[in-house]
Amino acid sequence: DLLENESLKLDWTFRYSIINDIVEGMSFLHCGFIGYHGRLKSTACLIDARFVVKISNFGLRELRKQRSTQGAQCAFSPGSLLWTAPEHLREETPGGSAKGDVYSFAIILQEILTRSGPFENLEKYSKHFLPPEEILFRVKLGSKPPFRPDVTPSDCPRELLSLMKLCWNESPVLRPSFAILKQLMRKYTRQMGSTNLLDNLLQRMEQYANNLEQLVEEKTAALVEEKRKSDELLYEVLPRYVAEQLKRGEYVQPEAFECATICFSDIVGFTAICANSTPIEVVDLLNDLYSYFDAIIINYDVFKVETIGDAYMVVSGLPVRNGNEHAREIARMTLSLLTAIAGFRIRHQPGNKLRLRIGVHSGPCAAGVVGLKRPRYCLFGDSVNTASRMESCGEAMKIHITRETKRLLDTFGTFRQRLRGDIYVKGKGMMRTYFLEAEDPPFSPD
């Protein structure tokens, strides 16, 4: 697991320490009454909390013999035999020996040097993946040169490469004992500049701590970035101060506003456009259009409440009050939308130009967050219905406003409006309404 964890950086000091620990452990094992391991592999090399390698899974030979009384290699999976020496693979029931442990150590050494599994580097033999059965067959064959993992000088220090090749020699007699390997590793370790076991351990702990700090920094940076993205998404759905309250786990109190300006816009002839479009084309159209609108309204003190089909609802003056500026902000925004829509092109109907119908009303309303799993910031009150009626009763490419909105705009003295007259509005009766046409530059005495 340690070798395959790419997030951990293992320098050669660390790897030498791992190799040293394995050699020390196997040397001790071979000097005892057990004599040899017999099933040495990387999964039998365990690393404790102090990053010291401990050898496990030894002394079970008699038990394995009982399991293998049925004969052949049925007791072993092919993948578990990749560390087994060729002379033991040729036996009816793979056993073990001291020299066989040295061969197994060489395969573990290959894993440490290349940070890959046993026999994973076989490019010089085949361009295709070789299954364990094929690998074992070639190892047992005893060809010249023998079939072994492909490790190049660029993968490791030359002395370790030579040591590994010596340990997996086809002839068991020519393989060094772990006592000799222990002497060689001490020599190599001295050349690395570390002879003290405690110093070695401290170096390993320091390296791990540094590596851990780097990982924490990377994960923290990734967490901060993800939080920023989630916050941006939340701010698109809810007003910023409302979103901040929800993030703190606070209850967002519904609030009544004395006056705000609400705007509804709609695409004229949207049903006809849909009739000549596929569902995907309709979705792409609305996405393009609303992304286009979103880039415009960001320049004004407004909040996009929601989009329902082709309807686009925007409000100003809440949740943050701005005096009477809400009427001017919405007026300027709607004039910008009408100007911008002339340059919008439908991807699948480039010859067809979109036309907007816009309705605006100013008045009192209430607002609050509705729902828990998918919270929405909603507006309530008769002013919302009136603004919607202004849009539905309006005309293409015109901004239809109520008398209340006109009165607020008149206080600024820069907006040109034209009387539409008294019209019947469903649910409201007769209403005198106006069309907002343009904004003139403010008067300058110069």
C-alpha positions as CSV (number, residue, x, y, z in Angstrom):
1,D,0.0,0.0,0.0
2,L,2.8,2.4,0.8
3,L,4.6,1.8,-2.5
4,E,1.5,2.2,-4.6
5,N,0.4,5.4,-2.8
6,E,1.5,8.0,-5.3
7,S,0.7,10.8,-2.9
8,L,3.6,9.7,-0.7
9,K,7.1,10.8,-1.8
10,L,9.7,8.1,-1.1
11,D,13.2,9.3,-1.5
12,W,16.1,7.0,-1.7
13,T,17.0,7.4,2.0
14,F,13.5,6.2,2.9
15,R,13.8,3.3,0.4
16,Y,17.2,2.3,1.7
17,S,15.7,2.2,5.2
18,I,12.9,-0.1,4.1
19,I,15.4,-2.4,2.3
20,N,17.7,-2.4,5.4
21,D,14.8,-3.4,7.7
22,I,13.8,-6.3,5.4
23,V,17.4,-7.5,5.3
24,E,17.8,-7.2,9.1
25,G,14.6,-9.1,9.7
26,M,15.4,-11.9,7.3
27,S,19.0,-12.2,8.6
28,F,17.6,-12.6,12.1
29,L,15.1,-15.2,10.8
30,H,17.7,-17.2,9.0
31,C,19.9,-17.4,12.1
32,G,17.1,-18.8,14.2
33,F,15.6,-22.3,14.5
34,I,13.0,-21.5,11.9
35,G,15.8,-21.3,9.3
36,Y,13.9,-19.7,6.4
37,H,10.6,-17.9,5.6
38,G,9.4,-19.9,2.6
39,R,6.6,-17.4,1.6
40,L,8.4,-14.1,1.6
41,K,6.5,-11.4,-0.4
42,S,5.8,-7.7,-0.1
43,T,2.5,-8.3,1.7
44,A,4.5,-10.1,4.5
45,C,6.5,-6.9,5.1
46,L,4.5,-4.7,7.5
47,I,5.4,-1.1,8.5
48,D,4.6,-0.1,12.1
49,A,3.9,3.4,13.5
50,R,7.6,4.2,13.6
51,F,8.0,3.3,9.9
52,V,10.0,0.2,10.8
53,V,9.5,-2.9,8.6
54,K,8.5,-6.1,10.4
55,I,8.5,-9.5,8.7
56,S,5.3,-11.5,9.1
57,N,3.6,-14.7,7.9
58,F,6.5,-17.1,8.7
59,G,6.7,-20.4,10.6
60,L,3.6,-21.8,9.0
61,R,5.2,-24.4,6.8
62,E,3.7,-27.5,8.4
63,L,0.2,-26.0,8.2
64,R,0.7,-25.2,4.5
65,K,1.9,-28.7,3.9
66,Q,-1.3,-30.1,5.3
67,R,-3.3,-27.8,3.1
68,S,-1.3,-29.0,0.1
69,T,-1.7,-32.7,0.6
70,Q,-4.2,-32.8,-2.2
71,G,-1.1,-32.3,-4.5
72,A,0.0,-29.9,-7.2
73,Q,-0.3,-26.1,-6.9
74,C,-4.0,-26.0,-6.3
75,A,-3.4,-24.6,-2.9
76,F,-1.8,-21.5,-4.3
77,S,-3.2,-18.9,-6.7
78,P,-0.8,-18.0,-9.6
79,G,-0.5,-14.4,-8.5
80,S,0.7,-15.5,-5.0
81,L,3.6,-17.4,-6.5
82,L,5.2,-14.5,-8.4
83,W,7.8,-14.2,-5.5
84,T,8.6,-17.9,-5.5
85,A,12.1,-19.0,-6.7
86,P,12.2,-21.0,-10.0
87,E,13.6,-24.1,-8.4
88,H,10.6,-24.2,-6.1
89,L,8.1,-23.5,-8.8
90,R,9.3,-26.7,-10.6
91,E,8.4,-28.7,-7.5
92,E,5.1,-30.5,-7.4
93,T,4.2,-28.6,-4.3
94,P,6.1,-25.3,-4.0
95,G,8.2,-25.3,-0.8
96,G,10.9,-22.9,0.3
97,S,14.5,-22.5,1.3
98,A,17.0,-19.9,2.5
99,K,18.1,-19.3,-1.0
100,G,14.5,-19.2,-2.2
101,D,14.0,-16.3,0.3
102,V,16.8,-14.4,-1.3
103,Y,15.1,-14.7,-4.7
104,S,11.8,-13.5,-3.1
105,F,13.7,-10.6,-1.6
106,A,14.9,-9.7,-5.1
107,I,11.3,-9.4,-6.4
108,I,10.4,-7.3,-3.4
109,L,13.5,-5.1,-4.2
110,Q,12.1,-4.7,-7.7
111,E,8.8,-3.4,-6.2
112,I,10.6,-0.9,-4.0
113,L,12.9,0.4,-6.7
114,T,10.1,0.8,-9.3
115,R,7.1,1.4,-7.0
116,S,5.2,-1.2,-9.0
117,G,3.9,-4.7,-8.6
118,P,5.9,-7.8,-9.1
119,F,6.8,-8.4,-12.8
120,E,4.9,-5.3,-13.9
121,N,7.8,-4.0,-16.0
122,L,7.9,-6.4,-18.8
123,E,8.1,-4.1,-21.9
124,K,11.3,-5.8,-23.2
125,Y,9.4,-9.2,-23.3
126,S,5.9,-8.2,-24.5
127,K,3.9,-5.1,-25.4
128,H,0.8,-6.8,-24.0
129,F,-0.2,-7.7,-20.4
130,L,1.1,-11.1,-19.3
131,P,-1.1,-13.0,-16.9
132,P,0.5,-14.6,-13.8
133,E,0.3,-18.1,-15.3
134,E,2.3,-17.0,-18.4
135,I,4.9,-15.3,-16.1
136,L,5.3,-18.4,-13.9
137,F,5.7,-20.6,-17.0
138,R,8.5,-18.5,-18.3
139,V,10.2,-18.3,-15.0
140,K,10.1,-22.1,-14.6
141,L,11.4,-22.6,-18.1
142,G,14.9,-21.4,-17.0
143,S,15.8,-19.8,-20.3
144,K,19.1,-17.9,-20.9
145,P,19.0,-15.1,-19.9
146,P,16.3,-16.0,-17.3
147,F,12.9,-14.4,-17.4
148,R,12.9,-11.6,-14.8
149,P,11.3,-8.1,-14.3
150,D,12.7,-5.3,-16.5
151,V,14.5,-2.8,-14.3
152,T,16.8,-0.2,-15.9
153,P,19.6,1.9,-14.4
154,S,17.4,4.9,-14.6
155,D,15.0,3.4,-12.1
156,C,17.5,3.1,-9.2
157,P,21.1,3.4,-8.0
158,R,23.4,1.0,-9.8
159,E,24.5,-0.9,-6.7
160,L,20.9,-1.8,-5.9
161,L,20.3,-2.9,-9.5
162,S,23.4,-5.2,-9.3
163,L,22.3,-6.5,-5.9
164,M,18.9,-7.3,-7.2
165,K,20.2,-9.2,-10.2
166,L,22.6,-11.1,-8.0
167,C,19.7,-12.1,-5.7
168,W,17.5,-13.5,-8.5
169,N,20.2,-15.5,-10.1
170,E,18.9,-18.7,-11.7
171,S,21.4,-20.7,-9.6
172,P,20.6,-20.8,-5.9
173,V,24.3,-21.4,-5.1
174,L,25.3,-18.0,-6.6
175,R,22.7,-16.1,-4.6
176,P,24.2,-14.3,-1.5
177,S,23.0,-15.1,2.0
178,F,21.2,-12.5,4.0
179,A,24.3,-12.2,6.2
180,I,26.3,-11.0,3.2
181,L,23.4,-8.8,2.1
182,K,23.4,-7.2,5.5
183,Q,27.1,-6.3,5.1
184,L,26.5,-4.9,1.6
185,M,23.5,-2.8,2.7
186,R,25.6,-1.4,5.6
187,K,28.2,-0.3,3.1
188,Y,25.6,1.2,0.8
189,T,23.9,3.0,3.7
190,R,27.2,4.5,4.9
191,Q,27.7,5.9,1.4
192,M,24.3,7.5,1.7
193,G,25.6,9.3,4.8
194,S,23.4,7.6,7.4
195,T,25.0,5.0,9.8
196,N,23.0,5.7,13.0
197,L,19.7,3.8,13.3
198,L,18.1,6.6,15.4
199,D,19.2,9.2,12.8
200,N,17.7,7.1,10.1
201,L,14.5,6.9,12.0
202,L,14.4,10.6,12.6
203,Q,15.1,11.3,8.9
204,R,12.2,9.0,8.0
205,M,9.8,10.7,10.5
206,E,10.9,14.1,9.3
207,Q,10.4,13.2,5.7
208,Y,6.9,11.8,6.5
209,A,6.0,14.9,8.5
210,N,7.1,17.1,5.6
211,N,5.2,15.0,3.1
212,L,2.2,15.1,5.4
213,E,2.4,18.9,5.7
214,Q,2.5,19.1,1.9
215,L,-0.5,16.8,1.6
216,V,-2.4,18.8,4.2
217,E,-1.6,22.1,2.3
218,E,-2.8,20.5,-1.0
219,K,-6.0,19.1,0.5
220,T,-6.7,22.4,2.3
221,A,-6.2,24.4,-0.9
222,A,-8.5,22.0,-2.7
223,L,-11.1,22.3,0.1
224,V,-10.9,26.1,0.0
225,E,-11.4,26.1,-3.8
226,E,-14.4,23.7,-3.5
227,K,-15.9,25.9,-0.8
228,R,-15.4,29.0,-3.0
229,K,-17.2,27.2,-5.9
230,S,-20.1,26.1,-3.6
231,D,-20.4,29.6,-2.1
232,E,-20.5,31.1,-5.6
233,L,-23.2,28.6,-6.6
234,L,-25.2,29.4,-3.4
235,Y,-24.9,33.1,-4.1
236,E,-26.4,32.6,-7.5
237,V,-29.5,31.0,-5.9
238,L,-29.9,33.1,-2.8
239,P,-29.0,36.7,-1.9
240,R,-25.6,36.9,-0.3
241,Y,-26.6,37.9,3.2
242,V,-29.4,35.3,3.2
243,A,-26.9,32.6,2.1
244,E,-24.5,33.7,4.9
245,Q,-27.2,33.3,7.4
246,L,-28.0,29.8,6.2
247,K,-24.4,28.8,6.2
248,R,-24.2,29.8,9.9
249,G,-27.2,27.6,10.5
250,E,-29.5,30.6,11.4
251,Y,-33.2,30.9,10.6
252,V,-33.9,33.5,8.0
253,Q,-36.8,35.6,9.1
254,P,-39.4,36.5,6.5
255,E,-39.3,40.3,5.9
256,A,-41.8,42.9,4.6
257,F,-40.5,45.6,2.3
258,E,-42.4,48.9,1.9
259,C,-41.4,49.3,-1.7
260,A,-39.4,47.3,-4.3
261,T,-39.5,47.2,-8.0
262,I,-40.2,43.9,-9.7
263,C,-39.6,43.0,-13.3
264,F,-40.9,40.2,-15.5
265,S,-39.7,39.5,-19.0
266,D,-41.0,37.0,-21.5
267,I,-40.1,35.8,-25.0
268,V,-42.7,36.7,-27.6
269,G,-43.7,33.7,-29.8
270,F,-41.8,31.2,-27.6
271,T,-44.4,28.5,-28.3
272,A,-43.9,28.8,-32.0
273,I,-40.1,28.6,-31.6
274,C,-40.5,25.5,-29.4
275,A,-42.8,23.9,-32.1
276,N,-39.9,24.1,-34.6
277,S,-37.2,23.0,-32.2
278,T,-36.1,19.8,-30.4
279,P,-36.2,19.7,-26.6
280,I,-32.4,19.9,-26.5
281,E,-32.4,23.0,-28.8
282,V,-35.0,24.7,-26.5
283,V,-32.8,24.0,-23.5
284,D,-29.8,25.3,-25.3
285,L,-31.7,28.4,-26.4
286,L,-32.8,29.3,-22.8
287,N,-29.4,28.5,-21.4
288,D,-27.7,30.8,-24.0
289,L,-30.3,33.6,-23.4
290,Y,-30.3,33.6,-19.6
291,S,-26.5,33.4,-19.5
292,Y,-26.6,36.4,-21.8
293,F,-29.0,38.2,-19.5
294,D,-27.1,37.2,-16.4
295,A,-23.9,38.9,-17.7
296,I,-26.0,42.1,-18.2
297,I,-27.8,42.3,-14.9
298,I,-24.6,41.8,-12.9
299,N,-23.9,45.4,-13.6
300,Y,-27.0,46.6,-11.7
301,D,-28.2,46.5,-8.1
302,V,-30.7,43.7,-8.8
303,F,-31.4,40.1,-7.7
304,K,-32.6,37.4,-10.1
305,V,-35.4,35.7,-8.3
306,E,-36.0,32.8,-10.7
307,T,-36.6,31.7,-14.3
308,I,-39.7,29.7,-15.1
309,G,-39.7,28.5,-18.7
310,D,-39.1,31.6,-20.8
311,A,-40.1,33.9,-17.9
312,Y,-37.3,35.9,-16.3
313,M,-38.0,37.5,-12.9
314,V,-35.8,40.2,-11.3
315,V,-36.2,42.5,-8.3
316,S,-34.4,45.5,-6.9
317,G,-34.8,47.0,-3.4
318,L,-34.6,43.7,-1.5
319,P,-33.3,41.9,0.4
320,V,-31.0,45.0,0.8
321,R,-32.9,48.2,0.8
322,N,-31.6,51.0,-1.5
323,G,-34.1,53.8,-1.0
324,N,-35.9,54.7,-4.3
325,E,-32.9,53.5,-6.4
326,H,-34.7,50.2,-7.1
327,A,-36.9,51.8,-9.7
328,R,-33.9,53.4,-11.5
329,E,-31.9,50.2,-11.3
330,I,-34.7,48.1,-12.9
331,A,-35.4,50.7,-15.5
332,R,-31.8,50.9,-16.6
333,M,-31.5,47.1,-16.6
334,T,-34.6,46.6,-18.7
335,L,-33.4,49.2,-21.3
336,S,-30.1,47.3,-21.5
337,L,-31.9,44.0,-22.0
338,L,-33.9,45.4,-24.9
339,T,-30.8,46.8,-26.5
340,A,-28.9,43.6,-26.0
341,I,-31.6,41.3,-27.3
342,A,-31.1,42.8,-30.8
343,G,-27.7,41.2,-30.9
344,F,-28.7,37.8,-29.7
345,R,-28.8,34.9,-32.2
346,I,-30.6,31.6,-31.9
347,R,-28.1,28.9,-32.6
348,H,-30.4,26.5,-34.5
349,Q,-32.5,29.4,-36.0
350,P,-30.0,32.1,-36.9
351,G,-32.5,33.9,-39.1
352,N,-35.0,34.2,-36.4
353,K,-34.7,37.2,-33.9
354,L,-36.0,37.0,-30.4
355,R,-38.3,39.7,-29.1
356,L,-38.9,40.5,-25.5
357,R,-42.0,41.7,-23.6
358,I,-41.2,43.3,-20.3
359,G,-43.5,44.3,-17.4
360,V,-42.4,46.4,-14.3
361,H,-44.2,47.4,-11.1
362,S,-43.2,49.0,-7.9
363,G,-44.9,48.3,-4.6
364,P,-44.8,46.6,-1.2
365,C,-44.1,42.9,-0.9
366,A,-42.7,40.3,1.5
367,A,-39.8,38.0,0.9
368,G,-38.3,34.9,2.7
369,V,-36.7,31.5,2.2
370,V,-39.0,28.6,1.5
371,G,-38.0,25.0,1.9
372,L,-35.1,23.1,3.5
373,K,-33.6,20.6,1.0
374,R,-33.8,23.1,-1.9
375,P,-34.3,26.5,-0.3
376,R,-35.6,29.3,-2.5
377,Y,-35.8,33.0,-1.9
378,C,-39.4,33.8,-2.9
379,L,-41.5,37.0,-3.1
380,F,-45.1,37.3,-2.0
381,G,-47.7,40.0,-2.3
382,D,-50.0,41.7,-4.8
383,S,-47.1,43.6,-6.3
384,V,-45.7,40.4,-7.7
385,N,-49.0,39.6,-9.4
386,T,-49.2,43.2,-10.8
387,A,-45.7,43.0,-12.3
388,S,-46.6,39.7,-14.0
389,R,-49.8,41.3,-15.4
390,M,-47.8,44.2,-16.8
391,E,-45.7,41.7,-18.7
392,S,-48.6,39.6,-20.0
393,C,-50.5,42.8,-21.1
394,G,-47.5,44.4,-22.6
395,E,-46.3,44.6,-26.2
396,A,-43.2,43.1,-27.9
397,M,-40.0,45.0,-27.5
398,K,-41.6,47.5,-25.0
399,I,-41.2,48.0,-21.3
400,H,-44.7,48.2,-19.7
401,I,-44.7,50.0,-16.4
402,T,-47.4,51.0,-13.8
403,R,-48.2,54.4,-12.5
404,E,-46.4,53.6,-9.3
405,T,-43.1,52.9,-11.1
406,K,-43.6,56.0,-13.3
407,R,-43.9,58.2,-10.2
408,L,-40.6,56.9,-8.8
409,L,-38.8,57.4,-12.1
410,D,-40.1,60.9,-12.4
411,T,-38.2,61.9,-9.3
412,F,-35.0,61.3,-11.2
413,G,-36.0,63.5,-14.2
414,T,-34.0,61.5,-16.8
415,F,-36.5,58.8,-18.0
416,R,-38.7,59.2,-21.0
417,Q,-42.1,57.5,-20.7
418,R,-45.1,57.4,-23.0
419,L,-48.7,57.1,-21.8
420,R,-50.3,53.9,-23.0
421,G,-53.7,54.8,-21.5
422,D,-56.2,53.0,-19.4
423,I,-56.4,49.2,-20.0
424,Y,-58.2,46.4,-18.4
425,V,-55.9,44.1,-16.3
426,K,-57.2,40.8,-15.2
427,G,-57.7,40.7,-11.5
428,K,-57.0,44.5,-11.2
429,G,-59.6,46.1,-13.3
430,M,-58.8,49.3,-15.2
431,M,-55.3,50.6,-14.8
432,R,-53.4,53.5,-16.3
433,T,-50.1,52.3,-17.6
434,Y,-47.0,53.6,-19.5
435,F,-44.2,52.5,-21.7
436,L,-40.6,53.3,-20.7
437,E,-38.8,54.4,-23.8
438,A,-35.3,55.7,-22.8
439,E,-33.1,57.5,-20.3
440,D,-31.7,60.9,-21.2
441,P,-28.4,62.2,-19.9
442,P,-28.8,64.3,-16.7
443,F,-29.2,68.0,-17.4
444,S,-25.9,70.0,-17.0
445,P,-26.0,73.8,-16.6
446,D,-22.7,73.9,-18.6
